[in-house]
């Protein structure tokens, strides 16, 4: 009798493990889906980079001439000219960039699309399309909800993500639901 029940123990253990594994992997994975697309067309007048440099040089020359014509302003004008020359030689380069050791989720289609996020931790969603994208919708999976993020800005419906920028999303999953 002991021998027969002894052979049934591994079978019962195997069935228990299979039932537990089925429950753990059944259903929808954690996370959610973000839908994005180009925002509605807006006309925003801007100056090109070259025109901003020309405008800056024009204002610097005018400031120098005004300072030079005032009484006692020649030393101050010389100091201002040196400061302008010194500041114009500083490069506009980022010396340190962020490094993430977390999953990367990226917008890749300039015409819009969806991003499936299968994690329940805070992650960045970057815009790699080269054009501004608008978050059209955020749909958490079953038993999931969006939680406030520590990093800024948070991905929100209607929010605009500029090219080479990112917003952050945090899906929390479980039976407890969002805090009241």
NORWO-V377020 format. One record per pair of residues at least 4 apart in sequence whose C-alpha atoms are under 8 Angstrom apart, sorted by sequence separation. I is the first residue (numbers start at 0). J is the second residue. D is the distance in whole Angstrom. If there is no record, write none. Layout:
I|J|D ; I|J|D
This chain:
0|4|7 ; 1|5|6 ; 2|6|6 ; 3|7|7 ; 4|8|7 ; 5|9|8 ; 6|10|7 ; 7|11|6 ; 8|12|6 ; 9|13|6 ; 10|14|6 ; 11|15|6 ; 12|16|6 ; 13|17|6 ; 14|18|6 ; 15|19|6 ; 16|20|6 ; 17|21|6 ; 18|22|6 ; 19|23|6 ; 20|24|6 ; 21|25|6 ; 24|28|8 ; 46|50|6 ; 47|51|6 ; 48|52|6 ; 49|53|6 ; 50|54|6 ; 51|55|6 ; 52|56|6 ; 53|57|6 ; 54|58|6 ; 55|59|6 ; 56|60|6 ; 57|61|6 ; 58|62|6 ; 59|63|6 ; 60|64|6 ; 61|65|6 ; 62|66|6 ; 63|67|6 ; 64|68|6 ; 65|69|7 ; 68|72|7 ; 69|73|8 ; 71|75|8 ; 72|76|6 ; 73|77|6 ; 74|78|6 ; 75|79|6 ; 76|80|6 ; 77|81|6 ; 78|82|6 ; 79|83|6 ; 80|84|6 ; 81|85|6 ; 82|86|6 ; 83|87|6 ; 84|88|7 ; 85|89|7 ; 108|112|6 ; 126|130|8 ; 139|143|5 ; 140|144|8 ; 154|158|7 ; 160|164|6 ; 161|165|8 ; 172|176|8 ; 46|51|6 ; 67|72|5 ; 68|73|8 ; 106|111|8 ; 126|131|8 ; 139|144|6 ; 148|153|6 ; 160|165|6 ; 66|72|5 ; 67|73|5 ; 106|112|8 ; 126|132|7 ; 139|145|7 ; 147|153|8 ; 160|166|7 ; 66|73|7 ; 106|113|8 ; 67|75|8 ; 106|114|7 ; 66|75|7 ; 67|76|6 ; 105|114|7 ; 66|76|5 ; 104|114|7 ; 64|76|8 ; 104|116|7 ; 154|166|5 ; 63|76|5 ; 152|165|8 ; 153|166|5 ; 154|167|5 ; 62|76|8 ; 63|77|8 ; 152|166|5 ; 153|167|5 ; 154|168|6 ; 151|166|7 ; 152|167|6 ; 153|168|6 ; 63|79|7 ; 151|167|7 ; 63|80|7 ; 150|167|7 ; 104|122|8 ; 106|124|7 ; 137|155|8 ; 103|122|7 ; 104|123|7 ; 105|124|5 ; 106|125|6 ; 107|126|7 ; 109|128|5 ; 137|156|7 ; 148|167|7 ; 102|122|7 ; 103|123|7 ; 104|124|5 ; 105|125|5 ; 106|126|5 ; 107|127|6 ; 108|128|6 ; 109|129|7 ; 134|154|7 ; 136|156|5 ; 148|168|6 ; 59|80|8 ; 101|122|7 ; 103|124|7 ; 104|125|6 ; 105|126|6 ; 106|127|6 ; 107|128|5 ; 109|130|7 ; 111|132|8 ; 134|155|7 ; 135|156|6 ; 136|157|8 ; 147|168|8 ; 148|169|6 ; 103|125|8 ; 105|127|6 ; 106|128|6 ; 134|156|5 ; 135|157|6 ; 146|168|8 ; 147|169|7 ; 109|132|8 ; 133|156|8 ; 134|157|5 ; 145|168|7 ; 146|169|5 ; 59|83|7 ; 133|157|6 ; 134|158|5 ; 145|169|6 ; 146|170|6 ; 133|158|6 ; 134|159|6 ; 145|170|5 ; 146|171|6 ; 133|159|4 ; 134|160|8 ; 144|170|6 ; 145|171|6 ; 121|148|7 ; 132|159|6 ; 133|160|6 ; 143|170|6 ; 144|171|6 ; 121|149|8 ; 131|159|7 ; 132|160|5 ; 143|171|5 ; 144|172|6 ; 131|160|6 ; 132|161|6 ; 143|172|4 ; 124|154|8 ; 131|161|4 ; 132|162|8 ; 142|172|6 ; 143|173|6 ; 130|161|7 ; 131|162|5 ; 139|170|7 ; 142|173|5 ; 146|177|8 ; 130|162|5 ; 142|174|6 ; 144|176|7 ; 145|177|8 ; 129|162|5 ; 143|176|7 ; 144|177|6 ; 126|160|6 ; 128|162|6 ; 129|163|7 ; 142|176|7 ; 125|160|8 ; 126|161|7 ; 127|162|6 ; 128|163|8 ; 126|162|5 ; 127|163|6 ; 126|163|5 ; 125|163|7 ; 126|164|6 ; 125|164|6 ; 126|165|6 ; 125|165|4 ; 124|165|5 ; 125|166|7 ; 123|165|6 ; 124|166|5 ; 123|166|6 ; 124|167|6 ; 123|167|4 ; 124|168|7 ; 122|167|6 ; 123|168|6 ; 121|167|7 ; 122|168|6 ; 121|168|6 ; 122|169|6 ; 121|169|4 ; 120|169|6 ; 121|170|7 ; 119|169|7 ; 120|170|6 ; 119|170|5 ; 120|171|7 ; 118|170|7 ; 119|171|5 ; 119|172|6 ; 35|106|8 ; 37|109|7 ; 36|109|7 ; 37|110|6 ; 36|110|6 ; 37|111|6 ; 36|111|4 ; 35|111|5 ; 36|112|6 ; 34|111|8 ; 35|112|6 ; 34|112|6 ; 35|113|6 ; 34|113|4 ; 33|113|6 ; 34|114|7 ; 32|113|7 ; 33|114|5 ; 32|114|6 ; 33|115|7 ; 32|115|5 ; 33|116|8 ; 31|115|6 ; 32|116|6 ; 30|115|8 ; 31|116|5 ; 30|116|5 ; 31|117|7 ; 29|116|8 ; 30|117|5 ; 29|117|5 ; 30|118|5 ; 28|117|6 ; 29|118|5 ; 30|119|5 ; 28|118|8 ; 29|119|6 ; 37|130|8 ; 38|131|7 ; 37|131|6 ; 38|132|6 ; 37|132|5 ; 38|133|5 ; 36|132|5 ; 37|133|6 ; 35|132|6 ; 36|133|5 ; 35|133|6 ; 36|134|7 ; 35|134|5 ; 36|135|7 ; 34|134|6 ; 35|135|5 ; 33|134|7 ; 34|135|5 ; 35|136|7 ; 33|135|8 ; 34|136|5 ; 33|136|6 ; 34|137|6 ; 33|137|5 ; 32|137|6 ; 33|138|6 ; 31|137|7 ; 32|138|5 ; 31|138|6 ; 32|139|6 ; 31|139|4 ; 32|140|7 ; 30|139|6 ; 31|140|5 ; 30|140|6 ; 29|140|6 ; 28|140|7 ; 29|141|8 ; 31|143|8 ; 27|140|7 ; 30|143|7 ; 27|141|6 ; 29|143|7 ; 38|159|7 ; 31|170|7 ; 30|170|5 ; 29|170|8 ; 30|171|7 ; 29|171|8 ; 30|172|7 ; 29|172|6
